[in-house]
Amino acid sequence: MLLTKLRNDGGEDLGKTSCTTEIQAAFILSSFLTFFSGLLVLFVFRIIWKIIKKWQNIKGTGIILELILSKKINLSQSRNLHLHGVFRDRIEMLLSAQTFVGQVLMILVFLLSIGSLVIYFINSTDPVGSCSSYQDKTIPIDLTFNVFFSFYFGLRFLAADDKIKFWMEMNSIVDIFTIPPTFISYYLKSNWLGLRFLRALRLLELPKILQILRAIKTR
């Protein structure tokens, strides 16, 4: 992929490059592939899990010997499930809007989303069809924001009871369609606006944030 540097009338480097169709497609496809491949994997795992549970129920009826032989395995599995449940409960409590840490995380994500939008508006003043090169100081800042968004998304995913339902939530879709292009930009050493405007949907959480701030003030 060849990137052509954009220059002004005096021949000075603007720190921008022209975005080819291939580069634009890479940014867009990274979001759609992440969404649909993730959804497919979750559906496949759910189907496999249902088949295993059904098979265990059918096979386990009236087979006492198998229950005796698999006692140790079942104890080990139950311990793992218990630890997994405790771990998920801890994360759920951490992310809850009822806890101070959860409230701080929600406010921080909201503020960083505003920051990411400000960067989007700054970059939207660039010439049409151009990409920002890594000389642009806003790119590392936006990358740092998206690393935090990825971390927060991972915590929410682990805490979710229904992974497919979580995957289809508005905030999850915002993250899925805005985070992957940032890492693509790091690989290509250039940045394109793409679907980053979707981050504006996070502003819909403003009433919730105001409610949290009021709750913190009244403490």
Wavefront OBJ file of the C-alpha trace (Angstrom):
o trace
v 0.000 0.000 0.000
v 1.545 3.259 -1.097
v 0.823 6.441 0.839
v 1.223 9.766 -0.945
v 2.169 12.707 1.267
v 0.019 15.808 0.924
v 1.768 19.170 0.570
v 0.530 22.744 0.505
v 1.008 25.196 -2.351
v 4.508 26.062 -1.064
v 5.532 22.400 -1.154
v 5.609 22.009 2.645
v 4.638 18.661 4.149
v 1.198 18.911 5.811
v 1.746 15.747 7.869
v -1.139 14.126 5.965
v -1.257 11.314 3.433
v -3.841 10.461 0.800
v -6.002 7.508 1.792
v -6.393 4.873 -0.904
v -9.570 2.787 -1.178
v -7.650 -0.196 0.254
v -6.713 1.727 3.413
v -10.260 2.985 3.914
v -11.567 -0.569 3.407
v -9.090 -1.872 6.011
v -10.465 0.561 8.610
v -14.122 -0.230 7.839
v -13.645 -4.009 7.510
v -11.750 -4.238 10.809
v -14.919 -3.074 12.593
v -17.368 -5.277 10.684
v -15.129 -8.359 10.876
v -14.698 -7.902 14.632
v -18.455 -7.565 15.130
v -19.640 -10.455 12.940
v -16.797 -12.873 13.727
v -17.258 -12.231 17.465
v -21.001 -12.773 17.154
v -20.431 -16.005 15.205
v -17.978 -17.330 17.811
v -20.424 -16.553 20.624
v -23.279 -18.323 18.797
v -21.090 -21.387 18.103
v -19.979 -21.585 21.744
v -23.587 -21.299 22.919
v -24.693 -24.120 20.600
v -21.761 -26.342 21.661
v -22.491 -25.642 25.337
v -26.177 -26.566 24.903
v -25.225 -29.809 23.107
v -22.758 -30.730 25.883
v -25.339 -30.021 28.602
v -27.991 -32.042 26.777
v -25.557 -34.917 26.207
v -24.556 -34.918 29.881
v -28.207 -35.009 30.987
v -29.024 -37.944 28.702
v -25.872 -39.883 29.513
v -26.041 -39.176 33.244
v -29.516 -40.648 33.861
v -29.344 -43.883 35.833
v -25.549 -44.395 35.460
v -24.322 -44.628 39.047
v -20.927 -46.098 38.159
v -20.091 -43.161 35.926
v -21.056 -40.745 38.679
v -18.701 -42.498 41.113
v -15.831 -42.540 38.611
v -16.311 -38.915 37.652
v -16.712 -37.673 41.250
v -13.227 -36.164 41.382
v -13.656 -34.563 37.956
v -16.995 -33.078 38.971
v -15.495 -31.696 42.191
v -12.687 -30.115 40.199
v -15.163 -28.667 37.699
v -17.402 -27.331 40.473
v -14.418 -25.628 42.102
v -13.473 -24.005 38.779
v -17.064 -22.888 38.221
v -17.196 -21.484 41.766
v -13.956 -19.530 41.248
v -15.205 -18.280 37.880
v -18.489 -17.214 39.498
v -16.691 -15.393 42.320
v -14.375 -13.670 39.823
v -17.319 -12.556 37.677
v -19.237 -11.329 40.733
v -16.222 -9.265 41.803
v -15.981 -7.640 38.368
v -19.752 -7.069 38.308
v -19.529 -5.348 41.705
v -16.535 -3.320 40.490
v -18.456 -2.064 37.443
v -21.701 -1.423 39.282
v -22.930 2.170 39.331
v -23.696 1.600 43.027
v -19.986 1.397 43.931
v -17.552 4.312 43.995
v -15.074 2.553 41.671
v -17.845 1.749 39.188
v -19.015 5.364 39.229
v -15.473 6.666 38.662
v -14.992 4.249 35.741
v -18.265 5.331 34.118
v -17.390 9.024 34.469
v -13.864 8.397 33.156
v -15.154 6.517 30.094
v -17.628 9.343 29.425
v -14.915 12.029 29.669
v -12.488 10.063 27.481
v -15.280 9.569 24.921
v -15.702 13.352 24.797
v -11.928 13.668 24.367
v -12.009 11.128 21.540
v -14.832 13.103 19.890
v -12.833 16.329 20.162
v -9.939 14.583 18.373
v -12.414 13.365 15.728
v -13.636 16.937 15.104
v -10.038 18.197 14.911
v -9.165 15.532 12.347
v -12.379 16.152 10.395
v -10.946 19.521 9.307
v -8.357 17.646 7.213
v -8.755 17.533 3.411
v -11.305 14.995 2.141
v -9.734 11.616 1.386
v -6.666 12.261 3.550
v -5.170 10.230 6.389
v -3.322 11.649 9.374
v 0.259 10.449 9.605
v 1.905 9.588 12.932
v 3.371 13.098 12.990
v -0.100 14.118 14.163
v 0.106 14.388 17.971
v -3.580 13.496 18.402
v -3.082 9.902 17.194
v -1.079 8.590 20.201
v -3.568 10.319 22.526
v -6.526 8.665 20.788
v -4.699 5.314 20.879
v -4.240 5.673 24.655
v -7.952 6.439 25.053
v -8.873 3.347 23.048
v -6.543 1.108 25.069
v -8.561 2.136 28.143
v -11.844 1.582 26.238
v -10.596 -1.927 25.328
v -9.800 -2.664 28.976
v -13.235 -1.461 30.102
v -14.934 -3.430 27.308
v -13.090 -6.587 28.434
v -14.242 -6.140 32.034
v -17.847 -5.632 30.929
v -17.644 -8.703 28.688
v -16.374 -10.892 31.550
v -19.111 -9.619 33.872
v -21.937 -10.159 31.362
v -24.262 -13.120 32.007
v -25.521 -13.217 28.431
v -22.519 -12.595 26.151
v -24.591 -12.372 22.952
v -26.964 -9.842 24.484
v -23.938 -7.861 25.711
v -22.399 -7.980 22.218
v -25.555 -6.419 20.749
v -25.819 -3.571 23.283
v -25.371 -0.024 22.003
v -22.242 0.721 24.067
v -20.661 -2.548 22.942
v -21.385 -1.753 19.284
v -19.823 1.691 19.761
v -16.652 0.075 21.152
v -16.525 -2.695 18.530
v -16.847 -0.236 15.646
v -14.425 2.387 17.003
v -11.645 0.480 18.821
v -10.313 -1.916 16.100
v -9.638 0.900 13.548
v -7.381 2.574 16.133
v -5.122 -0.487 16.259
v -5.238 -0.706 12.455
v -4.020 2.894 12.371
v -1.085 1.916 14.619
v -0.156 -0.884 12.204
v -0.523 1.284 9.071
v 1.088 4.318 10.749
v -1.785 6.470 9.467
v -5.261 7.327 10.684
v -8.598 7.790 8.927
v -11.851 9.133 10.383
v -13.895 6.076 9.412
v -16.693 5.258 11.870
v -15.200 7.109 14.827
v -18.230 9.448 14.878
v -20.142 6.577 16.566
v -18.348 7.506 19.783
v -20.880 10.388 19.976
v -23.511 7.817 21.028
v -21.771 7.691 24.402
v -23.127 11.208 25.029
v -26.547 9.597 25.525
v -25.271 8.518 28.937
v -25.122 12.141 30.105
v -28.295 11.874 32.285
v -26.824 8.822 34.043
v -23.503 10.627 34.589
v -25.292 13.666 36.046
v -27.236 11.361 38.364
v -23.962 9.748 39.531
v -22.382 13.172 40.132
v -25.384 14.236 42.208
v -25.128 11.014 44.240
v -21.406 11.640 44.878
v -22.100 15.258 45.984
v -24.788 14.223 48.465
v -22.433 11.804 50.246
l 1 2 3 4 5 6 7 8 9 10 11 12 13 14 15 16 17 18 19 20 21 22 23 24 25 26 27 28 29 30 31 32 33 34 35 36 37 38 39 40 41 42 43 44 45 46 47 48 49 50 51 52 53 54 55 56 57 58 59 60 61 62 63 64 65 66 67 68 69 70 71 72 73 74 75 76 77 78 79 80 81 82 83 84 85 86 87 88 89 90 91 92 93 94 95 96 97 98 99 100 101 102 103 104 105 106 107 108 109 110 111 112 113 114 115 116 117 118 119 120 121 122 123 124 125 126 127 128 129 130 131 132 133 134 135 136 137 138 139 140 141 142 143 144 145 146 147 148 149 150 151 152 153 154 155 156 157 158 159 160 161 162 163 164 165 166 167 168 169 170 171 172 173 174 175 176 177 178 179 180 181 182 183 184 185 186 187 188 189 190 191 192 193 194 195 196 197 198 199 200 201 202 203 204 205 206 207 208 209 210 211 212 213 214 215 216 217 218 219
